[in-house]
């Protein structure tokens, strides 16, 4: 059976009892081992069935030492012991009138059971916990050879747009964690790096829409916690992944693991080369322009993006004792990007095309990211009393070198305006330190108290140099207005405590988190503060410091609607939490950065954090092979960030208005929405999965005497089907549609895309060959119209065209799915798991 299904069944088992059983409670214990190797079997399933009607009474799974301990009422039972790829053992008519130790139970390997087990393991299941939904990712063929971003786009409630931005329930302010912590693997908050990590690395995704007090309060939409795989099979085992595709995509990935009773060595090493061509088009019309000025500018851009990256994660878990372990790991990533952009720009005066230019941008970039992490855990007993401590140091550097050149194709000007060549050299260094301590103490039979501390200490230094061609000498000279060094520091200290318990059919988790945020920015520039303000018509502070203190309460409740004689599962859940959205460094850096001569991005040092209160009401129902999940949610955010586009009042030398995009705190943002998900597995050969998410948000606020009130109603839906064909061939189809949406200035059209994939097991089921086509109809394009008081612009963007990948995966000394779950799953969150 799938290891995740077993864990879900564990909680269901403990709630099922038979009224016919005697009232006396007894305890049964034992140990399960591999008959051949004599090694303990972790997560073997123990189930007790009533002999009178063969109904399941209770059950559980073994721990890392193969031991189990269960409490049940005295009576006569049939006992089954199961483990993936081993023959099931049945102990019939066990009369239990007092506590009993079953001793050591040996299981014999069984190759015949493997095929059936694997079919179950390929399902994508959902587990509902007090503060999150856990999606145990099954064998998703459409992401074979793909990336973490591709896999996230198939998770209910989550969507990834054409530019790689990740949103949760339509809200992009989502916190991304790796194994429960911020990580260099997620690119220091830059989700683009998630598009460079292999999808096969994911064990499961936790969608946390109502985070408990244990989590950082950052992210008003919630948290996506990506848990990476880590094998636990004794001995040496691993897998090799090879992919080739079109557009150019070649990658290889090695997962290697060596485990003994004393330590566990694990590694993931990969290399990838790919081309991700991008196209964009825009058509802007300007209002109330002076006679003779351009009133329309049309741009058509094609970008070739060549990427090479290497990543490696190597670590060791050392077992200091049966209850204490120390884990250390090192992650390193090196990337090389070479982008070439070619842009034709047509300028019009009263419908006449009077000028065309050709702009060529060449960008080369080198990235170095490494992370060192230590995790210590000690378990004081087997009931959950434990202490964990984490230390993590991350360092990232990015060097960009960009040249810009623009020439006239034709022009109506007799004496054309000079267009200067440009050179940008930008260096960015990031350093992050994480210190975290968590303590968990069980109280009574179902209660648990938690407390902890987390410190995040971040520093980012950006050195930006712009050189422009001198018209008279032809030499490159530094532009003093834009050249600067921006040093940004953000330190967050937090303490929390929470208490959870289960009383009857109610399970609850109450928490409180206190966070202090200190933000400091220092700008080094050749211009004075007044000169900067005059140059950009915007107040710029070259040295600023902000300090915020906030309390963040959380409430999570589950009510179990299932009766003791009902084999289905049904519950209601309620969540409340307060969240914060802290402005990132590039939102604060006031020096403009340019995507073109006519469009600039400028940060706002006056930007303050946004705060949100969120309510979530959920419902889950399982009928055998059918699972229904629904939820309604409401969120009110104050000081919400909005990106505002406005005319700067300046023009390029050839008379084109310069448009600035700037983030500002608008007064409020109210979101309401609902989502529905269905998972249906009627037979072994057919699996269906669909979800629908509807949301509406209303923004109210003014900036620079312009009203930006807006109401947006949108939705997205996805459907996935997987069919197991003869000859061990699987066929999967994924479809996605995102409805149209609006904000204060932009209307975005709806978007549809579909993926197809096929796979076949070969080499005695030790290898898999997969073929997938993403975006079959090449329709994943963002089409939008932006309207302001001075211009209207229609734009199209395709971040990545249709892709075709062929992937070969070879496994040695392991099955397609390991039954064992990593002892800590790399996730030391230890959240309450009351499921009713």
Secondary structure, 3 states (H helix, E strand, C coil): CCHHHHHHHHHHHHHCCCCCCCCCEEEEEEEEEECCCCCECCCCEEEEEECCCCCEEEEEECCCCCEEEEEEECEEEEEEEECCCECCEEEEEEEECCCEEEEEEEECECCCCHHHHHHHHCCCEEEEECCEEEEECCCCHHHCCCEHHHHHCCCCCEEECCCCCEEECCECCEEEEECCECCHHHCCCCHHHHHHCEHHHEEEEEEECCCCCCCCCECCCEEEEEEECCCCCCEEEEEEEEEEEECCEEEEEEEEEEECCCEEEEEEEEEEEEECCEEEEEEEEECCCCCCCCCEEEEEEEEEEEEEEEEEEEEEEEEEECCEEEEEEEEEEEEEEEEEEEEEEEEEECCEEEEEEEEEEEEEEEEEEEEEEEEEEEECCCCCCEEEEEEEEEEEEEEEEEEEEEEEEEECCCCCCCCCCEEEEEEEEEEEEEEEEEEEEEECCCEEEEEEEEEEEEEEEEEEEEEEECCCCCCEEECCCCCEEEEEEEEEEEEEEEEEEEECCEEEEEEEEEEEEEEEEEEEECCCHHHHHHHHCCCCCCEEEEEEEEEEEEEEEEEECCCCCCCCEEEEEEEEEEEEECCCHHHHCCCCEECCCCEEEECCCCCCCEEEEEEEEEEEEEECCEEEEEEEEEEEEECCEEEEEEEEEEECCCCCEEEEEEEEECCEEEEEEEEEEEEEEEECCEEEEEEEEEEEEEEECEECCEECCEEEEEEEEEEEEEEEECCCEEEEEEEEEECCEECCCEEECCEEEEEEEEEEEECCCCEEEEEEEECCCCCCCEEEEEECCCEEEEEEEECCCCEEEEEEEEEECCCCCCCCCCCCCCCCCCCCCCCC
